[in-house]
Amino acid sequence: MIPINDNIRIRHRPMITYWLIGINIVIFFWEIRLELSDQLGEFIQSWGVIPAQIIDGIINASVNPAAWVVVGWRLLSLPVAMFLHGSFSQILGNLLFLWVFGKSLENILGHGRYLGFYLLTGIFTELVQIFSETNLTVPLIGANGAIAAVLGAYIVKFPKAKIDSILPLIFIYIPAKLPAFAYLIWWFIQQLFYGIGSLNIPPVGVNQFSIAYWAQAAGLVIGAVFMRLQK
């Protein structure tokens, strides 16, 4: 299922959604440039969220306060990692969902609240992943958690919305209008395809990053709860 648009009328241009999409695309092209110059692996290792490193840093800081400087530096990776992607399919899927579901959400929240919601839920979901997989040594990258929160909030606010979609059937593409709730299930199914078109991230290779499934589940919940509290 490929979402194209929804049937929610918006009154204001979703400028934050435009900017988020644009920034993600620019950074992804930067990643491609780094890949061509064999610098991508070092970059992802430096700015991806690596739970084991952060947890070890916190443990060290508990006995050596000076180590909090290192922990603080590693925590800077939380907002940065949200704008990094490991494959063409991951960034295309994320940005398509951000466009379809984000613009209507921005219209009702306003630009400032929507941006704060996006960034804070993204960081929160990364923290969930850190403390749920404390021994994970591969970098967590991608906007998946934040966009899952957008999807959760959207479904609570627009439970009856219809999504203009395309259903690919081998070489045939069937247009359809699907309930927004259908994408709650499809969101997790499509993660299985996010390895398609992966960038080469040394030293392990194309799988040297994590999609952070726990973060996405947490994102859906926190997005739904946030929107429920807005009523």
ROTI-451165 format. One record per residue: residue in three letters; x, y, z of N, C-alpha, C in turn. Coordinates in steps of 0.1 Angstrom, whole numbers, plus 5000, padded with zeros to 4 digits. Layout:
<pts>
ALAXYZXYZXYZ...
</pts>
This chain:
<pts>
MET500949885000500050005000500950125000ILE500650214991501350344990500450464993PRO500550535004499650645006500050764998ILE499150834992499350944983498951074990ASN497751074995497151195001495951165010ASP495551255018494351225026493151325022ASN492051305028490851385024490651495034ILE491651535042491451645051491851775045ARG490951865046491251995040492152085049ILE493152135044494052215052493952365048ARG494052455058493852595055495252675054HIS496252615060497552685060498652595053ARG499552655047500652575041501452505052PRO501752375051502452305061503952325060MET504352445064505752485061506752395069ILE506452355081507352275089507552135082THR506452085077506451955070507351965058TYR507152075050508052105039509552105043TRP509852185053511252195058511752065062LEU511051985070511551855075511851765063ILE510951765054511151675042512451725034GLY512551855033513751915026515051885033ILE515051905046516251885054516651735053ASN515751645054516051505054516651465040ILE516051525029516551485016517951545014VAL518251665018519551725017520551645025ILE520251605037521151525045521451385039PHE520351325033520551195027521551205015PHE521451315007522351334996523751355002TRP523851415013525151425020525751295024GLU524851205029525251065032525750995020ILE525051015009525550944996526950994992ARG527151124994528451184991529551125000LEU529151105013530151045023530450905019GLU529350835014529550695010530550684999LEU530450774989531350764978532750794981SER532950874992534250904997534750815009ASP533950705011534350605022534350675036GLN533550775038533550835051532150815059LEU531250745052529950725058529950645071GLY530750535071530750455083531150535095GLU532250615094532650695105531650795109PHE530950855100529950955103528750895110ILE528250775105527150715112527550665126GLN528750615128529250575141529350685150SER529650805145529750925154528350985157TRP527450985148526151055150524950965151GLY525050835149523950745152523850725167VAL522650695171522450665186522850525189ILE523950505197524350365200524050345215PRO523050265218522650255232523750205241ALA524550105237525550055246526550165250GLN526950245241527850355245527250455255ILE525950485253525350585262525150525275ILE524750395276524550335289525850315296ASP526950275289528250265295528750395300GLY528450505293528850635297528150675310ILE526850645311526050685323526650605335ILE526950475333527550395344528850455348ASN529650495339530950545342530850685349ALA529850765345529650895351529150885365SER528550775368528050755382529150745392VAL530350715388531550705397532550805393ASN532450865381533450965377532651085370PRO532251185378531451295373531951355360ALA533251355358533851415346533351345333ALA532951215335532451145323531151195318TRP530451275325529151335321529351415308VAL530551475306530851545294530751455282VAL531251335283531151235272529751195270VAL529051175281527551135279526851245272GLY527051375276526351485270526651495255TRP527951465251528251465237527551355230ARG527451235236526751125229525251155228LEU524751235238523251265237522951365226LEU523951435221523751525210523351445198SER523651315198523351235186521851205185LEU521051225196519651195195518951275185PRO518951415185518251485174518951465160VAL520251455160520951435147520451305140ALA520451195148520151065142518751065136MET517851145140516551155134516551195120PHE517551255116517651305102518651225093LEU519051105098519951015091519150895087HIS519350845075518650725070519650635064GLY519350505065520350405060520050345046SER518950375040518550325027517550415020PHE517550395007516550474999515150435003SER514850315005513450275009513050335022GLN514050335032513750395045513350545044ILE514150615037513850765036512650785028LEU512450715017511250735008509950705016GLY509950585024508850555031508550655042ASN509550695049509350785060508850925055LEU509450975045508951105040507651105034LEU507250995027505950985022504850985033PHE505150905044504250905055504151045062LEU505351115063505351245069504551345061TRP504651335047503851425039502351395040VAL501951275039500451245039499851275053PHE500551235064499951245077500351365085GLY501551415081502051525089501451665086LYS501151685073500651815069499251845076SER498451745077497151775084497251795099LEU498251725104498451735119499051875121GLU499951925113500552055115499452165113ASN498452135105497452235103496552265115ILE496452155124495652175136496452215148LEU497752165148498652195160499252335158GLY499452385146500252505144501652465142HIS502452555135503752525132504652495144GLY504652585154505552565165505252445173ARG504052415177503652295184503952175177TYR503752175164503952055155505452025155LEU506352125153507752105153508252045166GLY507752115177508152065190507651915193PHE506451885188505951755189506851655182TYR507151685169507951605161509351575167LEU510051675172511351665177511351585191LEU510451625199510451565213510051425212THR509051385204508651245203509751165197GLY510451225187511551155181512651125191ILE512951225200513951195210513451105220PHE512251115224511651025235511750885230THR511350855218511350725213512750665212GLU513750745209515050705209515550665223LEU515050735233515450705247514750575251VAL513550545246512950415248513750305243GLN514250325231515050225224516450205232ILE516950305237518250295244518050215256PHE517050235264516850165277516150035275SER515650005263515049865261516049775254GLU517149835248518149745242519549805246THR519849795259521049855265522349805259ASN522349685254523549625248523749635233LEU522749715227522849725212524049815209THR524849765200526149835196526049895182VAL524949875174524849925161524050065162PRO524350155154523750285155522250285151LEU521450355159520050375156519950505148ILE519350495136519150615128517750615121GLY517350725117516050735110514950815118ALA514050865111512950945117511750855120ASN511950725120510850635122510050655134GLY510650675145509950695158509050825158ALA509650935153508851055152507651045143ILE507850985131506850965122505750875127ALA506150775134505150685141504350765150ALA504950855157504150945166503151035159VAL503551085147502751155138501551075134LEU501850945130500750855126499750825137GLY500350805149499450775161498550895164ALA499151015164498351135167497251155156TYR497651135143496751155132495551065133ILE495750935137494650845137493650875149VAL494150935160493350975171492451095166LYS493151195160492451315156491551295144PHE491951215134491151195122490851045120PRO490050985129489850835128489050795116LYS488250885110487450855099488050905085ALA489250945086489951005074490150885064LYS490050925051490350835040491650875033ILE492450775030493750795024493750745010ASP493950845001494150804987495350714986SER495250594981496350504981496450434967ILE497650374965497950284954498250154959LEU497550054954497849914958498649844946PRO499949824948500749764937500449614936LEU500149564925499849424923500649374911ILE501949334914502949294904503149424894PHE502649414882502849534873501549624872ILE500549594880499349674880499249754893TYR498849874891498649964903497250004904ILE496649964915495149984917494950104927PRO494250214922493950324931492850274941ALA492950324953491950294963491950394974LYS490750404981490650494993490650405005LEU491550415014491650325026491450405038PRO490950345049490850415062492250435068ALA492450545074493750575080494250465089PHE493250395096493650295105494450185099ALA494150155086494850055079496350075079TYR496750195079498250225079498850215092LEU498050195102498650165115499350025115ILE498649935108499249795106500349795096TRP500049865085500949865073502349935077TRP502350025086503550095090504549995095PHE504149895103505149795108505549695097ILE504549665088504849565078505949625068GLN505749745065506649805055508149815060GLN508349815073509649815079510549705074LEU509849595070510649475066511349505052PHE510849605045511449635032512449745033TYR512749795044513549915045515049885043GLY515349765041516749725037517049745023ILE515949765015516149775000516849914997GLY517849904989518550024985519450074997SER519949985005520750035017522050095012LEU522450195020523750255018524850155024ASN526050165019527050075024527750145036ILE527350095048527850165060528850065066PRO530150095064531250005070531250015085PRO531849925093532549805087531749685084VAL530549675090529849555088529149545075GLY528749665069528049665056526749725057VAL525849675048524549745047523649735059ASN523849645067522949625079523549685091GLN524449775090525149835102524249955107PHE523049935108522150035115520949965119SER520150025129518949965134517750055131ILE516649995127515450065125514750115137ALA514950045148514350075162512850055162TYR512549925162511049895162510449925175TRP511149905186510549945199510250095200ALA511150175194510850315194509650355186GLN509350285175508250305167506950275175ALA506950165182505750125190505550235200ALA506550275207506450385217505950515210GLY506450545198506050665191504550665188LEU504050555184502650545181501750575193VAL502250515205501450535217501550675222ILE502750735222502850865228502150965219GLY502250945205501551035196500051025199ALA499450905201498050895203497650955217VAL498450935227498150995240498251145240PHE499251195233499351345232498151405225MET497651345215496551405208495251385216ARG495151275223494051255232493951365242LEU495151405248495151505258494851645253GLN494851665239494651795234493051815233LYS492251715235490851735234490251805246
</pts>
